Amino acid sequence: MRISLTALSLLVAVSLLAACGGGGGGGGGGSTGGSTAPAPAPAPAPAPSTPVVEQPATPVPVNAANVMTVTVDGGVNGNYPNGLFASVTVCQPGTSNCRTVDRLLVDTGSFGLRVMSSALGDGVLRTLPAQRGAVTDNGVSPLGQCAQFISGYTWGSVRQADVQMAGERIASLPIQVIGDTSSVGPVPASCQNAGGTSLSSVDDLGANGILGVGLFTNDCPACTAQAITAVYYTCPAGGSCAPAQVPAAQQVVNPVARLRVNNNGVVLTLPAVPDLGLATATGTMTFGIGTQSNNALATNRILQTDAFGFIQTRVDGTLYRSSFIDSGSNALFFPSATLPVCGSVWYCPADTVTMNATLMDAAGGNAQSLNFDIANVTRLLASGNKAFDNLGGNATADFDWGLPFFYGRTVYTAIQGRQAGSAVGPYVAY
């Protein structure tokens, strides 16, 4: 996940780091970013590619239990371009004591529900049981989590909650409550020292939390075997928090993976937008792939990822092996030696530039050719709109197909190890 909050001077690139192994758009253990990505490799001879003939994206009717509305509308403060948001309801387990939380960033580049404590309110927060169960201290102490991103970190408790997403309910789901220190105390120094600044408030994150519905189930598989600094902590009362070894069942988990039937991935459908964007854009997120009539895998453009969530992208003769498709990134982020940059990161060519890319699966097969545009960021933001399919920014090594990729398409994100239509995840398709 990469996010950027407002104008040219304020770029916050957020991708979950590889503390637990993994990479790409949220790899098999907690990485979504380019900080650990290999440098672009010289491109081999071009492989045959299949021209993409795009079909109009048709949002799924939202009267089904497995369909929720997703919206680009500027976010909590109205100044968040290309932030895709949804609402979920968080409840005290087994009760009707609930709070609906809106403006959660929909992120196919991470896994797990992370909700700001301020968005829950004391009436619900204080009723959510503290998650315990770390091997490190025989399950005695409450768990805290330090979720590390490229530009910062979130710190807060891990708690159990019943979670309602559209018509689907999940019982006793482990979630991170960002900014909640009531059971785990202040952020440990080792979390702060891992890099970046705190993203543990609504103002810092630009959202009420993150709904991570990516390619993998748990956010730190390596933590099941050993305690890893700056990920999970046990926090005994009156003592200091210490890194913890945590079984998969006690970790923050992709909520889709816990659904009873529609648990193998998600389908995101967003409308096309014009060159200067739209003030708002509304689409759908459908749970499950090939599990019922409204989520059939209607494409042969399946890109199998590696164990870290990466596919490959070739642009301008350079092959980016650390490439990923990520709804939580609000632009197309990639290196360019020719596109001018305004502010610290944003691309701002005088005229809109049309570029060509070839997308391939992790092994370099099933190549698909497509064109994309990069427009002048100043002109886009001056429009007052919030949904743009041509917003781009500079990255050091990877190619991040952020939310602009999703407009006018239906995009499938299939969870690792689960049959999803005609293929087994992890894969992305469109």
N, C-alpha and C positions, 0 to 999 in steps of 0.2 A: 504494500500500500504506500502510495506517495500522496501527500496532500499539499495543497498550496492555498493559503487563506485569502489573500486579497490582492493588493496592487503589486507593482513591480518590485518594490523594496522588501516585500514580505513573502519569501519562499520558504516553506517548510517541507522538505522532502522526507517522507516517512515510509520506510519499508522495514518490516520485521527482520532483525539481524539473525545471523546464523549461529546463535549461541548453542543451539542444540543440533546442529547439522541441518543441512537443507539449503534451499535457495530459491531462485526464480520468483514466481508469483506467490510464493508462500510455501516453500519446499518442505520435504518430508520431515521437517522437524523444526520449523520456526524461522526460516529465512525467506524474505520476500524481496530482498534488495540487491542493489548492485555493489555494495561495499565489499563483498567478498567475491564478486564476479571476475572471471578471467578477462584479460584485455581482448579486444576484438582481434580475431585471427584473420590473416589474409584469406580471401575467398578462393576456394578451388574453382575449377572450371564450372560454369553454371550448369545446374541440373535441369532437366526438362521440367517445366512448370505448367500448371493448369490454370488458364485464365479464369478469373472469378466472375461469374455472372450473378450479380447480387439480386436477390429476391426481396420484394418489399416485406419489411417486418410487420407482423400483425400482432399487437398485444393480445394476450389470452384474456378472455372474460374473467373478471375477478370474483365471480360468485361461487367459484369452487373452493373447497377447503384448503387446497394446496397452492393457492395463488394469492400473492400479496401485491399491493400497489407500491411502486417505487417512484421517487420524484426528484428531479433536479430543480431547486428553487432558491438557491442562495444560502441555504442552511440557517443555523441558529441566529446569526447576526446579519443575514441577508447579503453577505459579501464573499461568499464561497463559490467560485466558478467551478462547474462540473463536479460538484459533490452530489453523489447519488444517495438518497436517504430513504429510510423506511421506519415504521413503528412496530414495536413489539410490546407485549404486556408481561410484566414481571410480577410474580405472586409469591407470597409466603407459601411454602410447600403444603399441599393438601387443603388450602383454604381459598376463600374468595377475597382475601385481603391483597389487592393488586394495585399496580400503577402502570399505566400505559406510557411508554417512553418514545417520543418521536425524535426525528433528526438523528437517527443512528446511521452512520456511514456504512453502506453496503459494500463489502470488500471481498472480492474473490481472490485476493492476494494474502489473506490470513485466515485463521480458523479460531472461532470462539466468540462468545458474546462478552463484550466489555462495556459496562454501563457506568456513567458518572454517578457518584454517590448523590450529588445535588439533584440529579434528575429523578432519583428514586424517592427521595424524601424520607424522613425519619420513620414515618408510619409503616413503611414497607421494609426499609433497610434494616432496622433493628430486629425484625422478625426473621430475617434470612439466616439460617444456621451457618456458622463458620465451617468451612471445609477443613478437615483434618485428614490424617492417613498417611503422612510421610513416613517412609521407611527409616529415615534418619533419626527420628525421635519416637519410634514405635507408635505413631499416630496420636500423640498427646497434644501437640500445640497447633494453633490455627495456622493456616497457610497464607502467606502473602505472595504476590507475584510482581516481578519487575519485568515488564514487557519492553524489550529494547528495540528501538527503531533507529533509522539512519540519523535522524535529527533530534532524537530525544528518547524519552522513556515514559511509561505510565507505571505508577506504583499504586497498589491497593490490595485489599483483602480478596481472597477467593471464598465465595459463598455458594450455597445451594439455593436454587429457586425453581419454581415451576414457571415455564416460559410458554407463552402463547404467541405463535407466528401465524397470522391469518387464521385458518380454522384448525391448525395443528397445535397440539399441546404436548410439551415435554416435561416430565416430572423430575424434580431434583437434579436439575442440570447445574454442573459447576460453572460459575461465571466469575469474571473479575469485576469487582466494584472499584472503579478507578477513583482515587482520592480518599477512599475510606481507610482511615488509620485506627479506627476504634478498637479493633481486635489485633492489629499487627504492628501498631506504632509507626513512627516516622520512617521515611525511606532510608534503607541502609546505605552507608557510604560506598560500598562496592557496587551498588546499583547506580548511584549518581556518577561514580568514576568510570563507568562503562562507556560514557560518552553522551554528548548532547544535553539538552535542557529538559526540564519537566514538561510533559504534555498532560498533566494530571488535572487539568481544569477545562471547563467548556471553552473559555476564551483561548487557551493555548491550543486545544485540539480543533476547535471550530465545529464541534459536534457534541451530541449528548452521549456519544460512545461509538462503538464499532461492532457491526454485525459481520463477523468473519465466516464466510461460507465457501471457502476455497477448496483446494484439491486434496487436502489431507484431514485426518480426523483429530489428532491431538497436536498441541503446539510445541511439545518438546519430547519426542520419543526417547532421545538420549538420556533425559532426566529419569527414566524408569530404571536405569542401570547405575547411575551415579549422581551425586550432588554437583550441580554446575553453577558457578558464580553468576550472579546477575540474571537469574531466571526465577526459580521457586525458592521460597524461604520458609523455615519454621520460626515462629515468633512466640516464645514462651512468655507468659505474664511476668512482667518485671525484669525480663532479660533482653538480650540482644538477638535480633534475627540472624539466622545462619542459613547458608545454602542448603537445599534439601533434595534428597532423592525421593521422587514422587511417582507412585504407580499410575498407569494410564487412566484408570477409572477415577482418580482424584484430580486429574488435571483439567484445566479449562479445555472444553471440547467443542468442535464444530457442531452447532445445534442441529444442522440438517442430518448429520450422521446418526443422531439419536431418534429420528422420526421412526414411526412404526413401519411404514411402507415406503414412503417417498424419500428414502435415505441414501440415495446413491449420487446425488448432485443437484444442481440448480440450472434453470434456464432463464436467462435474462433477455427481455425484449424491450427495446427502446425505439422511439420513432426517429426518422431522419430529421435533420435540422438544416436550415439554410445557411448561406455563407457567413452571415453576421450573427448567427445563432438565434436562440429563442429565450424569452424571459423565463419560461419554465418548460419542462418536458416531463411527461408522465408515461411510465411503462409498467411492466409487470415482472415479478420474479416468481417462477413456478418451481415448486419443490419436486424433485424426482426427475429421472430421465428414462423414458420407456416403461414407466410403471403404471400409467393409465393413459386414457385417450388424449388428454390435453398436454402431454409432455413427451410425445414421440420424438425420437431422434430423426429429424427431417433434413439430413444433410450427409454428404459423403466427405466433407472437409473436416476430417478428424485428425487432430495433431496430438499424438501421444507424447506426453512429457517424460522427462527423466525422473529419477527419484527425488530430485530437488525442485521439481515444478518448471523446469526450463524447456522451451522449444528453441528453434533457431530462426534467425531473421537475417537476410542479406539485403543491404541497401548500399548503393553507390560502390559496389565492388568489395564491401567489407562484410564479413560474416560475424554475426553476434550470436555466440553460442548460449549466452546468458540472456535469453529473450523470454518474455512472459506477457500474458494477457491478464489485466488487473483492473477491475472496476473501481478499486479504491484509489487509483492514481488519477489525478484530474487533468492530465495532459498526455501527449505522446512524448516521452522522454528518451532521447537518444543523442549520441555524439554527432556533431557536424562541424566540419572545418570551413564551411561556406555560408551557413546561415548566421546572420548577425544576431547578437544577444543584447537585449535591453534589461536593465536591472542586473540581477545576479545570474539569472537562469533563462528567462523567457526569450524565445525566438521572435524576431520582429523584422522579417523581410519587408522591403518597401511595397512589394506586390506579393500576392499569394503565390506560393511555390507548390507545384504538383510534383510529387516524388513517387517512385515505384519501389516496392518491396516484394521479396519472396519469402513467404513463411513456410517453414518445414517442421516436421516433427523432430524429436530429440535426436534421432538417428540420421537426420538429413533427408528423409523420404517424404512422400506425399506433398510435394512442393506446390504452393498456391501463390499466384501472382496477384497483387492488388496495388491500386494507386491510393495515395493519401495526400491531403493538403496541409500546408503550414501557413497560417495567416499572421498578420502583424498583431501582436498582443495588445498594443496600445489602442489600436482601432477596435479590436474586439471588446475590450473592457469599457471603452468609451460608449459603446452601444447601450450599456446598462443591462444587457442580457446575461444569462448565467449558464446556458447550455450551448457548448461549442464543439463542433467535430473537427476543428482545425487548429486547436490550441496546442503548441509544442514548447518543449523546454530542453535544455542541455543536460546530458548525463555523461558520466565519465567513461563507462565501459559497456553497459548493458543496453538493451532496447526494451523499453517498457511500453507496451500497448495499453495505455490507460483508457479512461472513459470515452474519449473521442472514437475509439475503435468500435464501441458498442452501439453508437447511434445508427439507426436504420438497419440493424441486424438482430438476429436471434443468436445468442451465444450460450453454449453449453459448457458447464464446468463439472467434470465427473470425478468423484472421490476415489482415491487410490484403493485398488483391490476389489472394487465393487462393479458387478456387471451393470452397464448403463446402455441400454439399447443393444447395438451390435458390437460394442467394444467394452473393454474393462478399463476403468480408470487407473492411474490419473491421465486424463486427457482434456483438451479444450477443443471445441468444434464450433463452426459458425456456418 
